[in-house]
Amino acid sequence: MFLTFALFTLSGSGQNLSNEMYDLSKIRSGVKNKRVSSFDRSGNNRDHLKDIKDGEKAVLFDVRGAGIINHIWITIAPGPADLSRNDIILRMYWDGKESPSVESPIGPFFGQGWNEQYNFSSFPLAAGPTAGTGLVSYFTMPFAEGARIEIENQSGKTITSFYYYVDYLEVKQLSKDLGRFHAWYNHELTEALPEGETEWGVTGKEGENKDGKNNYVFADIKGKGHFVGINYYVHCPSPMWYGEGDDMWYIDGEELPGMIGTGTEDFFNTSWCPKEPFYHPYYGYPRVNNDIGWLGRTHVYRFFVNDPVYFEKSLKATIEHGHNNNMTLDIGTVAYWYQSEAAMLPPAPSKELRRPKPMIRVEDIHRWRHEWRKNKGHGSKLWGNEP
């Protein structure tokens, strides 16, 4: 869960409460708030890390002992037009591990897709204002034997200013039932079927997908824990609806998915091919395409606050790219989960693999029409919807 909830029994009533506002009223003992930030150690007003060059790393947080991070805030200059948030890599290490338990481009981690910047609001993560410049996390991140957070600049440009807070609670001993926070970014340009993009049966018969073996993978986890959220970024190069793909989950080594959904928008608690901005604490569409049909970029999120997906040994979480994986889509995701201990992540996509695809332009669509006209004999009154 995102917050460390306690169950309280009201004296004489036998009623158990699990409510964060009730929990907020409890008076605590033995808790000490601490902060690591980019404040100017000289006492002046230059409260930022300065001139982080391409290829350099910067350590934001390096603390020994036990604690619980409960708030992170970041803002960066210059803006995305000059410095891509898709190429600043965020990594987090727990309990002295050499491999990170969090590895993601900083923009997608905080709900900013591609190299773009826009407002985003959810229960554990937010960006903005102005226009997504303030990056915020309220995920609970426990550690028993130290924690380290770093960034790596892979942008090809200099980060001139990097401001941040990391707020945490210093504790003498961490409760053994608190898991370690994990987040993993994946990215794939998916492949259409040999027979083509047969979505909705427009160009051919729709096939069947029962085992999900060619699905896009957004989590591949070994260990015990629970899955708590996903940011999903899809760039569709066609006006066709991209979201017929079903989510399929394999829990604890299942050969066939034990949980199967009914469509991409259904998985994200929405319906009927939406393309309008919508914000809920647990799910929403902060960025939608404004092109023809569903051509262009869309960002969708869902956080499993009341309905985590639990696993004892492993979890493989996947989603089709179009029904039966028939569509070429550019998909990026950040998955969030907790495990009983800090664990190694799958390999991260390279800078080349995660590079945003260019937008399809009016000229491109006109060229498609030109080739279609040639295939129809170059009739001078061809409209565009002739069979």
Buried (B, 14 or more C-beta within 10 A) or exposed (E): BBBBBEEBEEEEEEEEBEEEEEBEEEEEEEEEEEEBBBBEEEEEEEEBBEEBEEEEEBEBBEBEBBBBBBBBBBBBEEEBEEBBBBBBBBBBBBBEBEEBBBBBBBBBBBBBBBBBBBBBBBBBBBBBEEEBBBBBBBBBBBBBEBBBBBBBBBBEBBBBBBBBBBBBBBBEEBEEEBBBBBBBBBBBBBEBBEEEBBBEEEEEEBEEBEEBEBBBBBBBBBBBBBBBBBBBBBBBBBBBBBBBBBBBBBBEEBEEBEEBBEBBBBBBEBEEBBBEEBBBEBBBBBBBBEBEBBBBBBBBBBBBBEEBBEBEEBBBBBBBBBBBBBBBBBBBBBBBBBBBBBBEBEEBBEBEEBBBEEEBEEEEBEEEEEEEBEEEEEEEEEEEEEE
